Amino acid sequence: MAEYSTYGSVAVLQVNNPPLNTFTRHVLQALVSGLERAQRDPAVRSIVIAGKGPTFPAGADLEELLGTAAAPLLSNLRMVDKHVDTCQKPIVCAIHGTALGGGFELALASHYRLAVPSATLSLPEVHLGMLPGAGGTQRLPRVVGVKSAIQLITSGQDIKAQQALTLGLVDKIVQGDLLKEAVSFARSVEGRPLEDRRISQRTVPDADKVDEVVEATRKTILRKARGAIAPLTCVQAIQASVLPFAAGMAREADLMTYLMTSWQAAAQQYVFFSEREVRQWSHPRDKHINFRTAKPTVIKSVGVVGAGTMGAGITISLLQAGLKVVLLEVNKKQLDKAIAVIQKTLRQKSASQKMSQLTTTMDYSQLSDVDMVIEAVFENLRLKKEVFRKLDVITKPQAVLASNTSGLDIDKIAAATKRPDKVVGTHFFSPANVMRLLENIYGKKTSAETVATVMQLATTIGKVGVLVGNCAGFVGNRMLGPYRSEALFLLEEGVDPQDVDRAIEEFGFPMGPFRMTDLAGNDIGWRRRIEARLTTEHGPPPDTPALYRRGDRYCPLPDMLCLQGRLGQKTGAGCMMLQEAKDDLTENIYIRFRTDGSVFDLRRLLAHTKTLEELILDLLFADDCALLAHTEAALMSHHAPSMCNRYDPGSRTALPDPVVLQMIQDYRQEHGFKKRTISSQEIVERCLYSLINEGFHVLDEGIASRALDIDVIYLFGYGWPRHTGGPMYYVERVIGLEKLLRSLETYSARYPNHSHLQPSPLLRDMVAKGGSLAALGTTDSKL
Ligand SMILES: CC(C)(COP(=O)(O)OP(=O)(O)OC[C@H]1O[C@@H](n2cnc3c(N)ncnc32)[C@H](O)[C@@H]1OP(=O)(O)O)[C@@H](O)C(=O)NCCC(=O)NCCSC(=O)C[C@@H](O)CCCCCCCCCCCCC(=O)O
């Protein structure tokens, strides 16, 4: 637990609790005993604390901290802190790996800190809904000042060894053998006075500005925290660091108790464990196929087909993980653009050497030797099937063929090949090199080995892989459908897009549904609806009721906006790019012509023209292909409208657009909707409960095998606020299943034709029988 040895006058205490040397009560007890022994022994004149194996302690053991062993753990932790803080012999912490939470706090309580260059220090408790409760909020500001301490603690960010040296958090970076160096360093400081080495005895350098600093940061923290209580509570604890040390520690303990007993801390710790638990997948239809039984194929090289935004992002992720990549794109201009983006991103990450692992090509035969291909072409089933047909012929028989589709049928794609067992979905989220989620979709014939391979790939490239079944939209986008529909129905009834966004953002999402569509591109959903024949490029399908499709309520507002060229931020951004990077405009921008109402993709037109400017000038001045008036004006002003909001050039701040508001008003009038006032609560409930209700359907159908899989998808792919634990956790632990059912019953009685508000049979069953999502597989046994 903590191994004791001596090297002459130096006692070495090495924490040994694999894999991360976390502090359990027994580890802390062993540390107390070791410290007592070293203090008692007159031959010992200094002490080194280190971690055995790969790391310095990574903090308190969460299973103990949150369980019945919390009290002895805390009392032992206090004892260690007291022994270290009052010790009359110098204590040197030798840091390698990750010194996190309580581990870093132990180092701060010691007299000296040495670190290897690769070491990382951090106080990540805020991510667990807590604060650094072992003196971190009191000692850190005494070293770096209140301002930096607020920044470091409320973000929980990593501090690399070199930065820690600059901040005065470590005393020396050690290049060679850490333990040997630490022992010799300890020997060199023996007998020196210790008072000025005790951080607890120092004063906070910017103490006189504490109120000013707190006031200045509060607003930013509030905006970022979006309903999470931990960040602001951390600030309160840091504020107390200007008090005498003992008083500050007492305040820290009070605030820690408050946080530790909050529902948000429980939710965030559930998130921590769920993020790891999704790796322990099992096939919903055959539990014998699981992460233990299925062996992944080793992937060393990957082909990426399609060098659009997604293809480039996927390529960056693969290169960063050290994999060889062959990037194929048939459009030379697009390929060049992707290469530039990849180069720039890798350079920013100081990883330019990774470029040597990249081959770019326009020739499919270059994919003949890769272990796996990820197709990232346009979201069109016909096109994807064509690509897979080619890949099946060209790639080696054992290669895995994955599609980065966001919702198309994996079985239909697999059917285009003679190796459906090797075909699988890998749904990346944009930007693919940033977003952590990888939704992996197995088809009817996908083999266990193929599933294991893509789940392993997720880990290799630092993503959170979640295994789901095949259905339209899979888990994430399928659940988003009802949410979006309800948001649109709310517009019909009287709220403005900004009201919906505000309510959802106040709940904790980084973006409401309309800002999100503006960002992603309204045409994505439009194309999908066109393919599903719910609408056409010219308007509603003939002989179709305006507000119904196949018997279901339908809101045509987004289609109407698309027909007017209001495709989202990119229509504005695309035109703004005119000024700076005209070659950059390669996404799908549509131009609708007055003459025959036909819609063209600007990108395609661009391929036949010299420059975007020339094309636009041609279009604007050609008699036979005049643009719609408003698009024309927007192009002229280099600022096309987005779907629902206006954006000042270069800005992402959404401003209400009077044109859209008027359009919605006219629409209400035309279809006889009576405007009424709708509360934020109703907005949130209707949007989120319909999404969660779909989650119950998804579980019922076995598309997701556990509620935690859905939670992880929403947390890591859709910006669901982390402090609420995810949609399924939130509804079960915070709202209550019974309340959800009653609310859905009320809303569905009011809106009988909104089918997604009809409570799912699984939810009804669970409420009737007192069942729980945990019993369905939400493994929160660790909590
Ligand atoms: C460390 C990592 C970066 C490593 O990442 P890596 O990818 O290598 O590995 P994994 O993440 O997969 O982890 C492997 C394995 O280990 C499990 N695990 C990781 N961390 C912990 C942990 N801290 N505890 C338990 N288990 C852990 C993980 O689940 C994996 O398990 P699996 O089965 O899936 O293989 C990365 O793991 C990481 O970031 N970990 C989290 C580190 C962290 O957050 N540390 C901080 C912990 S909280 C803490 O330290 C609190 C302190 O501030 C002290 C608090 C003192 C409280 C005092 C309160 C006083 C007032 C109290 C009230 C009075 C009441 C009373 O008196 O009774």
The ligand as a MOL file (V3000), in Angstrom:
LIG
                    3D

  0  0  0     0  0            999 V3000
M  V30 BEGIN CTAB
M  V30 COUNTS 68 70 0 0 0
M  V30 BEGIN ATOM
M  V30 1 C -5.9540 9.1060 -13.7840 0
M  V30 2 C -6.5430 9.0690 -15.1740 0
M  V30 3 C -6.0780 10.2730 -15.9690 0
M  V30 4 C -6.0320 7.7800 -15.8650 0
M  V30 5 O -6.6250 7.6420 -17.1250 0
M  V30 6 P -6.4870 6.2800 -17.9420 0
M  V30 7 O -7.1660 6.5100 -19.2320 0
M  V30 8 O -5.0820 5.8320 -17.9220 0
M  V30 9 O -7.2670 5.1930 -17.1030 0
M  V30 10 P -8.8130 5.1160 -16.7980 0
M  V30 11 O -9.4210 6.4420 -16.6980 0
M  V30 12 O -9.4270 4.1410 -17.7000 0
M  V30 13 O -8.7930 4.5220 -15.3370 0
M  V30 14 C -8.3730 3.1730 -15.0990 0
M  V30 15 C -9.3100 2.5510 -14.0810 0
M  V30 16 O -9.1810 3.2830 -12.8530 0
M  V30 17 C -10.4610 3.7640 -12.4290 0
M  V30 18 N -10.2480 5.0480 -11.7550 0
M  V30 19 C -9.6520 6.1370 -12.2350 0
M  V30 20 N -9.5920 7.1260 -11.3360 0
M  V30 21 C -10.1790 6.6120 -10.2340 0
M  V30 22 C -10.4390 7.1320 -8.9470 0
M  V30 23 N -10.0630 8.3730 -8.5900 0
M  V30 24 N -11.0450 6.3340 -8.0760 0
M  V30 25 C -11.4180 5.0920 -8.4000 0
M  V30 26 N -11.2090 4.5220 -9.6080 0
M  V30 27 C -10.5910 5.2870 -10.5060 0
M  V30 28 C -11.2650 3.8910 -13.7080 0
M  V30 29 O -12.6340 3.8400 -13.4130 0
M  V30 30 C -10.7850 2.6890 -14.4840 0
M  V30 31 O -11.4590 1.5680 -13.9910 0
M  V30 32 P -11.9380 0.4040 -14.9770 0
M  V30 33 O -12.6150 -0.5560 -14.0850 0
M  V30 34 O -12.8630 1.0670 -15.9610 0
M  V30 35 O -10.6900 -0.0910 -15.6280 0
M  V30 36 C -8.0750 9.0300 -15.1230 0
M  V30 37 O -8.5100 7.7970 -14.6100 0
M  V30 38 C -8.6700 10.1050 -14.2740 0
M  V30 39 O -8.7440 11.2330 -14.6690 0
M  V30 40 N -9.1390 9.7350 -13.0700 0
M  V30 41 C -9.8360 10.6310 -12.1820 0
M  V30 42 C -8.8590 11.3090 -11.2870 0
M  V30 43 C -9.5720 12.2220 -10.3410 0
M  V30 44 O -10.6060 12.7750 -10.6300 0
M  V30 45 N -8.9890 12.3840 -9.1750 0
M  V30 46 C -9.5790 13.1780 -8.1480 0
M  V30 47 C -10.4010 12.3050 -7.2650 0
M  V30 48 S -11.3550 13.1900 -6.0810 0
M  V30 49 C -10.2120 13.6630 -4.9290 0
M  V30 50 O -9.0680 13.3830 -5.0270 0
M  V30 51 C -10.7990 14.4100 -3.8110 0
M  V30 52 C -9.7510 15.1550 -3.0340 0
M  V30 53 O -9.8570 16.5410 -3.2730 0
M  V30 54 C -9.7960 14.8570 -1.5830 0
M  V30 55 C -11.1630 15.0200 -0.9930 0
M  V30 56 C -11.0660 15.1080 0.4460 0
M  V30 57 C -12.3830 15.3130 0.9620 0
M  V30 58 C -12.3160 16.0040 2.2680 0
M  V30 59 C -13.6840 16.4120 2.5880 0
M  V30 60 C -13.7530 17.1390 3.8480 0
M  V30 61 C -15.1570 17.4520 4.2080 0
M  V30 62 C -15.9390 16.2890 4.3320 0
M  V30 63 C -17.0130 16.0220 4.9630 0
M  V30 64 C -17.2950 15.4200 6.2440 0
M  V30 65 C -17.8850 14.1260 6.2090 0
M  V30 66 C -17.2380 13.2570 7.2090 0
M  V30 67 O -16.3370 13.6890 7.9180 0
M  V30 68 O -17.6760 12.1060 7.2940 0
M  V30 END ATOM
M  V30 BEGIN BOND
M  V30 1 1 1 2
M  V30 2 1 2 3
M  V30 3 1 2 4
M  V30 4 1 2 36
M  V30 5 1 4 5
M  V30 6 1 5 6
M  V30 7 2 6 7
M  V30 8 1 6 8
M  V30 9 1 6 9
M  V30 10 1 9 10
M  V30 11 2 10 11
M  V30 12 1 10 12
M  V30 13 1 10 13
M  V30 14 1 13 14
M  V30 15 1 14 15
M  V30 16 1 15 16
M  V30 17 1 15 30
M  V30 18 1 16 17
M  V30 19 1 17 18
M  V30 20 1 17 28
M  V30 21 1 18 19
M  V30 22 1 18 27
M  V30 23 2 19 20
M  V30 24 1 20 21
M  V30 25 1 21 22
M  V30 26 2 21 27
M  V30 27 1 22 23
M  V30 28 2 22 24
M  V30 29 1 24 25
M  V30 30 2 25 26
M  V30 31 1 26 27
M  V30 32 1 28 29
M  V30 33 1 28 30
M  V30 34 1 30 31
M  V30 35 1 31 32
M  V30 36 2 32 33
M  V30 37 1 32 34
M  V30 38 1 32 35
M  V30 39 1 36 37
M  V30 40 1 36 38
M  V30 41 2 38 39
M  V30 42 1 38 40
M  V30 43 1 40 41
M  V30 44 1 41 42
M  V30 45 1 42 43
M  V30 46 2 43 44
M  V30 47 1 43 45
M  V30 48 1 45 46
M  V30 49 1 46 47
M  V30 50 1 47 48
M  V30 51 1 48 49
M  V30 52 2 49 50
M  V30 53 1 49 51
M  V30 54 1 51 52
M  V30 55 1 52 53
M  V30 56 1 52 54
M  V30 57 1 54 55
M  V30 58 1 55 56
M  V30 59 1 56 57
M  V30 60 1 57 58
M  V30 61 1 58 59
M  V30 62 1 59 60
M  V30 63 1 60 61
M  V30 64 1 61 62
M  V30 65 1 62 63
M  V30 66 1 63 64
M  V30 67 1 64 65
M  V30 68 1 65 66
M  V30 69 2 66 67
M  V30 70 1 66 68
M  V30 END BOND
M  V30 END CTAB
M  END
